[in-house]
């Protein structure tokens, strides 16, 4: 085990996969200088400008060209710089990457990883702060991944690069400096799909992902001081999501809360809540609770931005009501 | 500067022109059969005909290797046939039947045949441009000497991916031939009415691409010019751009009567039908009426056979609606009926 950052973990993942498979390459804006967040630092020196390709600011063609390059046998790692900018390439993601395999009757696959640094970080306003994982979870053909820990960022990114499906890979911008233990083994993989049990507890199941895992863990620690034990599930993969682990946990705690940074309306929490309600209503002892952002664009001014953030205290207060304290 | 004079008047070999004519005739026969099947309701959905534009498909693809690749549009039957896709599999696809190029999952607008280097038609205008560029980028990364031809229409040049894709091909010096089929229409609107400036070639040249113009109804001219361009592109000369002037003799789809066009002008364009023109050239080169009739009848007979076979074929197994979607997180089939 080594203690490294989320950013270094991602860097190791890409470097290892590029060494392992000559068909893997990365492309996007400013990759040559290491990417906006340093998540490609040093790769140009090792792999050269063909495999670490600096592109024009042309999101549609970064994505569309990656589809073409994937169809002919390469494995692109597509850097979108900010998740918000991927919206300039939605046709290429949704109409082309996600559907090509199916529309063409399985003749070809589109093995590509679409990296989308996401989420609120300070003072970045409405076009640099969004969390849109629910949009992509809605699209047949796509896999959606949102790691929280450095270890998962390494192991899941490596698995995503080896996956033959197009994978929307959501890294939280507030997590780049987050440090954690990461296994040293050369082929450390985390499978796409299974969730991670971040904390055990008997009173309430809290399902969350990405940066909100950290917030939920803080909330669980606070709640424990008040005598409530919250089980925290880090979903890690949004599609397909780990129903088995969530169902098992809800069977034990009999209460479910879903927390995400994205807008609550139509968020992926609704899918989890509805699925649990459909299958497990008979075991629930309290109504399912969702916590997400209000349906408002993200503000620039700090006090306004704070209105959109979910805090550990809010989670504890909600959990407390749900548990009936 | 357009390179109109770059290619001297061609001296096409008679046998080669016969083969080009045969390709064009097969495309025409396929589309006439598809049109009939569409109008009678046996083929559902939109069928976009390229009738009148066959010389471009035939003249370009005659210069490609099987390992070369193309992308095409919603109006792509001709490009598929010219690149070597089996019309039988194509017709099965139009009918949504088993054995179609895509197993009945794509239909006319999503025909693909990767074995023949046909990387897919596309239902979104200009969407094939970045894909073609990426296929060429991939070839370069893998060290393969393939050329990629990207077909699109004059309606596509007003979409952003046109500019982005051409710039990309130019910046990365990729082996792509862009072929703009100027058929006069952007769906059911006259292209000229919605296109500013001096047009496609000027746009291409502004991005550093050498751009050429050709009479797209003259198959020998297309063949001759593309025959010069492909070896240059394969040899590392970078992307090239070709505007081929033609006319869409039919409506936007099989059911579009095209009332928005000047009817006299449209009728007069049938006199420039590339098939009539090529047949006349062949007669001048000594090809007999009997030989021409044999080609025509052969094409019609071939397409009758494939249409009858497609009609008689079975639909795909129901669980096919749930396959070929994804490895991770694929849906589980259950009978919905």
Interface residues (C-beta under 8 A of the other chain):
Chain A: X23 X25 X50 X51 X53 X55 X56 X58 X60 X61 X63 X64 X65 X66 X67 X68 X69 X70 X71 X72 X73 X74 X91 X92 X95 X96 X100 X101 X102 X103 X104 X105 X106 X107 X108 X140 X141 X142 X143 X163 X164 X165 X192 X193 X239 X240
Chain B: X69 X71 X100 X101 X102 X103 X104 X105 X106 X110 X112 X113 X114 X119 X120 X122 X123 X124 X127 X129 X130 X131 X132 X133 X134 X135 X136 X137 X138 X139 X140 X141 X142 X160 X161 X164 X165 X167 X168 X171 X172 X323 X324 X325 X326 X327 X328 X329 X331
